[in-house]
Amino acid sequence: MNNNNIEIVNPPDNKLSYNKICEEWHKFRKNSVINKCVADFAELLCANGDILDVGCGTGQPIAQYLANRGFHVTGIDFSAEMIKKAKALNLANATFIECDFFDFQSEKMFDGIIAFDSLWHIAKENQPLIYDKLASMTKKGGFLLFTHGNRDDQTIGTMYNQEFYYSALPTEKVRELLTCAGFDVITLIENYKEKTTGDRDLLVIAQKR
Ligand SMILES: C[S@@+](CC[C@H](N)C(=O)[O-])C[C@H]1O[C@@H](n2cnc3c(N)ncnc32)[C@H](O)[C@@H]1O
């Protein structure tokens, strides 16, 4: 993300944009290698545990990988087209729900929550609210993995000829919000790099106290 912290008056509609690029995204993600950080996260969780995948996209490769490992996966995404693709996988251990993150209500608490490349799409004014919401759905001792930006920022980017809105808070603010929400930070890496995928400004694994 660029350091471009100006007011964005008419942000692009991310839901619409993701619906429009769904076919291209599907082609890209269906053959993606699973990130090492996702495999490491799975190792932290109890066998057959419940996982929430926030902004699950097409369910590939992350929800599919986790479901095939025997976890019970609930994937949520506000793009109807993404959820259609995810449901078409017919994964025995996974349920996919078309829903905005902040509207999602769950009776069950999760052993693990993963939000891979999705939280940076949440409006700047709602960024401080993310971690209490995640904490409210995480069991005591449960784990959270997410990627994010690492600067006080909001910006517009382009993917497959569609515009997308992004925002982030400074890393130290994210750390403070996580702690206040009841998470202990286990791993926090800025400029996280993996051989198989692009770089990420921030990778966090945290555990609920
Ligand atoms: C960059 S994609 C990542 C998808 C998936 N996690 C992956 O690794 O392929 C971001 C996803 O987050 C979803 N998303 C963005 N904001 C959301 C929100 N407020 N509620 C639910 N889903 C959201 C988008 O529809 C999109 O599928």
The ligand as an ORCA input file, in Angstrom:
! r2SCAN-3c Opt
* xyz 0 1
  C      -7.840    -10.782     -1.689
  S      -9.277    -11.768     -1.534
  C      -8.660    -13.133     -0.568
  C      -9.554    -14.358     -0.655
  C      -9.019    -15.580      0.077
  N      -8.772    -15.323      1.487
  C      -7.765    -16.083     -0.594
  O      -6.723    -16.192      0.083
  O      -7.818    -16.392     -1.807
  C     -10.248    -10.883     -0.330
  C     -11.605    -11.508     -0.084
  O     -12.195    -10.854      1.044
  C     -13.587    -10.661      0.791
  N     -14.040     -9.536      1.619
  C     -13.561     -8.261      1.613
  N     -14.192     -7.523      2.534
  C     -15.105     -8.334      3.139
  C     -16.065     -8.138      4.170
  N     -16.245     -6.937      4.755
  N     -16.822     -9.189      4.554
  C     -16.666    -10.406      3.955
  N     -15.780    -10.645      2.962
  C     -15.005     -9.618      2.558
  C     -13.642    -10.397     -0.712
  O     -14.916    -10.612     -1.259
  C     -12.581    -11.357     -1.230
  O     -13.124    -12.614     -1.566
*
